């Protein structure tokens, strides 16, 4: 049996170079304190042995790693990809990296990532929460690991957050549908345990309540995915045309894409001629859809960037008061909601 080769250690480097372990440590961390001849000897030994310094272990001994943990609801959603990009770009400026965790809207998986990041003593945690994780975030903070909520506000202001006003976004979406002459509106979204979904529905309800003669139907799905949107769309087109909504507000763009597929591919329903459709997030695919989709835009990259800025400040100043940053959404109008005049 072939035995695996052991990883060379600092002791091995010191022995080969004929110096002390302390000298090797100085060469690695404070080379200016060591004579050039000795530095060269140590680097020759490092190259010969294939030694790789364990920065992770060194950082943990110092009390904190150079990693930020980011936990998102669904890594398949391009919105969260853009949030991660913004966070990564900002973290890089501070010499940090971002490790991405996908909770997949699963509370057990979310809890495991929080425990893992705590064990790794990350520099801080960014999280778009699914379950109530307040107790775990309090535990992390007690260990010197700050946390910032992403794409969701903190209900009691106990933690900093960076989010978008989703109630306003939902209101804007449905007000736009009403302005186009639609009166039978359906909201497709879920699970309702996700705060962003309920906030968007609340905004939609406010818009409908302000106008007489307009109704709002809620079609609940158990995941914010293309497949679940397609299923919801199929259920709509299976109805008698007289019982269908004349407009649909989808809780995000992935759901809207699924609805669009069902309307156009399964039943040849004209969008927006028979049913207008608007989504949320304004991911790149919205503009590229077979019928370019109207959407509510969130500044996704800016959300990630701002969250890292706050996290770094809290890591350096643990006593700073939590901050709630709320960005305004933006209505982006495309062909899926704009009927041509007769």
C-alpha positions as CSV (number, residue, x, y, z in Angstrom):
1,X,0.0,0.0,0.0
2,X,1.3,3.4,-0.9
3,X,1.3,5.7,2.1
4,X,0.2,9.3,1.5
5,X,3.0,11.9,1.7
6,X,2.9,14.0,4.9
7,X,2.5,17.7,4.5
8,X,5.8,19.5,5.3
9,X,5.7,21.6,8.4
10,X,7.4,24.7,9.7
11,X,9.6,22.4,11.8
12,X,10.7,20.6,8.6
13,X,11.6,23.9,6.9
14,X,13.6,25.0,10.0
15,X,15.5,21.7,10.1
16,X,16.4,21.8,6.4
17,X,17.4,25.4,6.5
18,X,19.4,24.9,9.7
19,X,17.6,27.7,11.5
20,X,15.1,27.9,14.4
21,X,11.3,27.6,14.0
22,X,11.1,31.2,15.2
23,X,13.4,32.4,12.4
24,X,11.1,30.6,9.8
25,X,8.1,32.4,11.4
26,X,9.9,35.7,11.1
27,X,10.8,35.0,7.4
28,X,7.1,34.3,6.7
29,X,5.6,37.2,8.7
30,X,8.3,39.8,9.3
31,X,11.1,39.2,6.7
32,X,12.5,42.7,7.3
33,X,13.7,41.5,10.7
34,X,15.8,38.7,9.2
35,X,19.2,38.9,7.3
36,X,18.8,38.5,3.6
37,X,21.1,35.5,3.5
38,X,18.9,33.7,6.1
39,X,15.7,34.7,4.2
40,X,17.1,33.1,1.0
41,X,18.1,29.9,2.9
42,X,14.6,29.6,4.3
43,X,12.9,30.1,0.9
44,X,15.2,27.5,-0.7
45,X,14.1,25.0,2.0
46,X,10.4,26.0,1.4
47,X,10.7,25.4,-2.3
48,X,12.6,22.1,-1.9
49,X,10.0,20.7,0.5
50,X,6.9,22.2,-1.2
51,X,5.9,23.8,2.1
52,X,2.6,25.8,2.0
53,X,1.8,28.1,4.9
54,X,-1.4,27.5,6.7
55,X,-2.9,31.0,6.7
56,X,-6.2,29.7,8.0
57,X,-4.7,28.2,11.1
58,X,-2.7,31.3,11.7
59,X,-5.8,33.5,11.3
60,X,-7.8,31.3,13.7
61,X,-5.1,31.6,16.4
62,X,-5.3,35.4,15.9
63,X,-9.0,35.2,16.7
64,X,-10.6,35.9,13.3
65,X,-10.2,34.6,9.7
66,X,-10.1,36.7,6.6
67,X,-13.4,35.2,5.3
68,X,-16.9,36.6,5.3
69,X,-19.7,34.1,5.3
70,X,-22.7,34.9,3.0
71,X,-25.8,32.8,3.3
72,X,-28.5,33.3,0.6
73,X,-32.0,31.8,0.2
74,X,-31.4,30.3,-3.3
75,X,-28.1,30.5,-5.1
76,X,-30.0,29.7,-8.4
77,X,-31.6,33.1,-8.3
78,X,-29.5,35.6,-10.2
79,X,-30.5,38.3,-7.8
80,X,-28.4,36.6,-5.1
81,X,-25.6,36.1,-7.5
82,X,-25.5,39.8,-8.1
83,X,-25.6,40.5,-4.3
84,X,-22.7,38.1,-3.9
85,X,-20.7,39.9,-6.6
86,X,-21.2,43.2,-4.9
87,X,-20.2,41.8,-1.5
88,X,-17.1,40.1,-3.0
89,X,-15.9,43.2,-4.8
90,X,-16.2,45.2,-1.6
91,X,-14.6,42.5,0.5
92,X,-11.6,42.3,-1.8
93,X,-10.8,45.9,-1.2
94,X,-10.3,45.0,2.5
95,X,-8.2,41.9,1.7
96,X,-11.0,39.5,2.5
97,X,-12.8,36.7,0.7
98,X,-16.4,35.7,0.6
99,X,-17.6,32.1,1.2
100,X,-21.1,31.5,-0.2
101,X,-23.6,29.2,1.5
102,X,-27.0,28.3,0.0
103,X,-29.7,27.6,2.6
104,X,-32.1,26.6,-0.2
105,X,-35.0,27.9,2.0
106,X,-34.2,25.1,4.5
107,X,-34.0,26.1,8.2
108,X,-31.8,23.2,9.1
109,X,-29.3,23.9,6.4
110,X,-29.3,27.6,7.3
111,X,-28.5,26.7,10.9
112,X,-25.7,24.4,9.9
113,X,-24.1,27.1,7.8
114,X,-24.3,29.5,10.8
115,X,-22.7,26.9,13.0
116,X,-20.0,26.2,10.5
117,X,-19.1,29.9,10.0
118,X,-19.0,30.3,13.8
119,X,-16.5,27.3,14.0
120,X,-14.4,28.9,11.3
121,X,-14.4,32.3,13.2
122,X,-15.3,34.2,10.1
123,X,-14.7,37.9,10.0
124,X,-18.5,38.3,9.9
125,X,-21.7,36.9,8.5
126,X,-24.1,38.3,5.8
127,X,-27.4,36.4,5.7
128,X,-30.7,36.6,3.8
129,X,-32.6,34.7,6.6
130,X,-35.3,32.1,6.1
131,X,-36.0,31.0,9.7
132,X,-35.8,32.9,13.0
133,X,-32.1,32.9,13.5
134,X,-31.9,35.7,16.1
135,X,-30.5,33.4,18.8
136,X,-27.7,32.1,16.6
137,X,-26.8,35.6,15.5
138,X,-26.7,36.7,19.1
139,X,-24.3,33.8,19.9
140,X,-22.1,34.8,17.0
141,X,-22.0,38.4,18.1
142,X,-21.0,37.3,21.7
143,X,-18.0,35.5,20.1
144,X,-17.0,38.7,18.3
145,X,-18.5,37.8,14.9
146,X,-20.9,40.5,13.6
147,X,-23.8,39.8,11.3
148,X,-25.8,41.9,8.8
149,X,-29.1,40.9,7.3
150,X,-29.3,41.1,3.6
151,X,-32.5,41.7,1.5
152,X,-34.5,41.8,4.7
153,X,-34.9,44.4,7.5
154,X,-34.4,43.6,11.1
155,X,-37.8,43.6,12.8
156,X,-36.5,44.9,16.2
157,X,-33.4,46.7,14.9
158,X,-31.2,44.4,16.9
159,X,-29.0,43.7,13.9
160,X,-28.0,45.9,11.0
161,X,-29.7,45.2,7.7
162,X,-29.6,46.3,4.0
163,X,-32.8,45.8,2.2
164,X,-35.3,47.2,-0.3
165,X,-38.7,48.5,0.6
166,X,-40.6,45.5,-0.7
167,X,-44.0,46.9,0.4
168,X,-43.4,49.9,-1.8
169,X,-42.2,47.6,-4.6
170,X,-45.3,45.5,-4.5
171,X,-47.5,48.6,-4.5
172,X,-45.6,50.0,-7.5
173,X,-46.0,46.7,-9.5
174,X,-49.7,46.5,-9.0
175,X,-50.4,50.2,-9.5
176,X,-48.7,49.8,-12.8
177,X,-50.9,46.9,-13.7
178,X,-54.0,48.9,-12.7
179,X,-52.8,51.9,-14.7
180,X,-52.7,49.6,-17.8
181,X,-56.4,48.9,-17.4
182,X,-56.2,45.6,-15.6
183,X,-58.8,44.8,-12.9
184,X,-58.5,41.1,-12.1
185,X,-55.0,40.7,-10.7
186,X,-53.3,37.6,-9.3
187,X,-50.3,37.5,-7.1
188,X,-48.1,34.4,-7.4
189,X,-45.6,33.8,-4.7
190,X,-44.5,31.8,-1.6
191,X,-43.7,30.3,0.8
192,X,-45.5,33.0,2.9
193,X,-42.9,32.4,5.6
194,X,-40.4,34.4,3.5
195,X,-40.7,38.1,4.6
196,X,-39.9,39.5,1.2
197,X,-42.9,37.6,-0.3
198,X,-45.4,38.8,2.4
199,X,-44.1,42.4,2.1
200,X,-44.6,42.3,-1.7
201,X,-48.1,40.9,-1.2
202,X,-48.9,43.6,1.3
203,X,-47.9,46.3,-1.1
204,X,-50.0,44.7,-3.8
205,X,-53.0,44.6,-1.4
206,X,-52.5,48.3,-0.6
207,X,-52.6,49.2,-4.3
208,X,-55.8,47.2,-4.9
209,X,-57.5,48.6,-1.8
210,X,-57.0,52.1,-3.1
211,X,-59.0,51.5,-6.3
212,X,-62.6,50.4,-6.5
213,X,-63.5,47.6,-8.9
214,X,-60.1,45.9,-8.8
215,X,-59.7,42.4,-7.2
216,X,-56.6,40.6,-6.0
217,X,-56.3,36.8,-6.0
218,X,-53.4,35.1,-4.2
219,X,-51.9,31.9,-5.7
220,X,-49.5,30.4,-3.2
221,X,-46.5,28.3,-4.3
222,X,-44.0,26.6,-2.1
223,X,-40.8,27.8,-3.8
224,X,-39.7,30.9,-5.7
225,X,-38.6,28.9,-8.8
226,X,-39.3,28.7,-12.5
227,X,-40.9,25.3,-12.1
228,X,-43.3,26.5,-9.4
229,X,-44.1,29.5,-11.5
230,X,-44.8,27.2,-14.5
231,X,-47.1,25.1,-12.4
232,X,-49.0,28.2,-11.2
233,X,-49.3,29.4,-14.8
234,X,-50.6,26.0,-15.9
235,X,-53.3,26.1,-13.3
236,X,-54.3,29.6,-14.5
237,X,-54.6,28.6,-18.2
238,X,-56.5,25.4,-17.3
239,X,-59.4,27.7,-16.2
240,X,-62.2,28.9,-18.4
241,X,-60.8,32.1,-20.1
242,X,-63.5,34.1,-18.4
243,X,-62.2,33.1,-14.9
244,X,-58.6,33.9,-15.6
245,X,-56.9,37.0,-14.2
246,X,-56.1,39.7,-16.7
247,X,-52.8,40.5,-15.0
248,X,-50.3,38.6,-12.8
249,X,-47.7,39.9,-10.4
250,X,-45.1,37.3,-9.7
251,X,-43.1,37.5,-6.4
252,X,-39.8,37.3,-8.3
253,X,-38.5,37.1,-11.9
254,X,-37.9,33.3,-11.8
255,X,-41.5,32.7,-10.9
256,X,-42.5,35.2,-13.7
257,X,-40.5,33.3,-16.2
258,X,-42.2,30.1,-15.3
259,X,-45.6,31.7,-15.6
260,X,-44.7,33.2,-19.0
261,X,-43.6,29.7,-20.2
262,X,-47.0,28.2,-19.2
263,X,-49.0,31.0,-20.7
264,X,-47.3,31.1,-24.1
265,X,-46.1,27.6,-24.6
266,X,-48.9,25.5,-23.0
267,X,-51.9,27.6,-24.0
268,X,-50.8,30.3,-26.5
269,X,-52.1,33.0,-24.2
270,X,-51.1,36.3,-25.5
271,X,-48.8,38.3,-23.1
272,X,-49.8,41.1,-22.5
273,X,-52.8,41.0,-24.8
274,X,-54.8,38.5,-22.7
275,X,-52.7,38.5,-19.5
276,X,-50.2,41.1,-18.5
277,X,-47.2,40.0,-16.4
278,X,-44.7,41.7,-14.1
279,X,-42.0,40.2,-12.0
280,X,-39.6,41.4,-9.3
281,X,-35.8,41.8,-9.0
282,X,-35.1,42.7,-12.7
283,X,-32.5,40.0,-13.3
284,X,-30.8,39.9,-16.7
285,X,-33.1,37.2,-18.0
286,X,-36.2,39.5,-17.5
287,X,-35.1,41.7,-20.4
288,X,-34.0,38.7,-22.5
289,X,-37.3,36.8,-22.2
290,X,-39.2,35.9,-25.3
291,X,-41.5,38.7,-24.2
292,X,-39.3,41.2,-22.4
293,X,-40.7,41.3,-18.8
294,X,-41.6,44.3,-16.7
295,X,-40.1,44.1,-13.3
296,X,-39.3,45.8,-10.0
297,X,-35.6,46.5,-9.9
298,X,-33.5,46.1,-6.8
299,X,-29.9,47.5,-6.6
300,X,-28.6,44.0,-6.0
301,X,-24.9,44.6,-6.2
302,X,-25.2,47.7,-4.1
303,X,-27.0,45.7,-1.4
304,X,-24.0,43.3,-1.2
305,X,-21.5,46.1,-1.3
306,X,-23.2,48.2,1.4
307,X,-23.7,45.1,3.7
308,X,-20.0,44.4,3.6
309,X,-19.2,48.1,4.4
310,X,-21.4,47.9,7.5
311,X,-20.0,44.5,8.5
312,X,-16.4,45.7,8.4
313,X,-17.4,48.8,10.5
314,X,-19.0,46.6,13.1
315,X,-16.1,44.2,13.2
316,X,-13.8,47.2,13.9
317,X,-16.2,49.0,16.2
318,X,-18.3,46.4,18.2
319,X,-20.2,49.1,20.1
320,X,-21.6,50.9,17.0
321,X,-25.4,51.0,16.9
322,X,-27.1,48.7,14.3
323,X,-28.2,50.5,11.1
324,X,-31.1,49.8,8.9
325,X,-30.4,50.8,5.3
326,X,-33.5,50.6,3.0
327,X,-33.2,51.3,-0.7
328,X,-36.1,52.4,-2.9
329,X,-37.2,50.0,-5.7
330,X,-37.6,51.0,-9.3
331,X,-40.3,50.1,-11.8
332,X,-38.9,48.9,-15.1
333,X,-41.5,48.8,-17.8
334,X,-41.2,46.4,-20.8
335,X,-43.5,44.7,-23.3
336,X,-45.1,42.2,-20.9
337,X,-47.4,44.8,-19.4
338,X,-47.9,47.4,-22.1
339,X,-50.9,46.6,-24.3
340,X,-51.0,48.3,-27.6
341,X,-53.9,50.7,-28.0
342,X,-56.8,49.4,-30.1
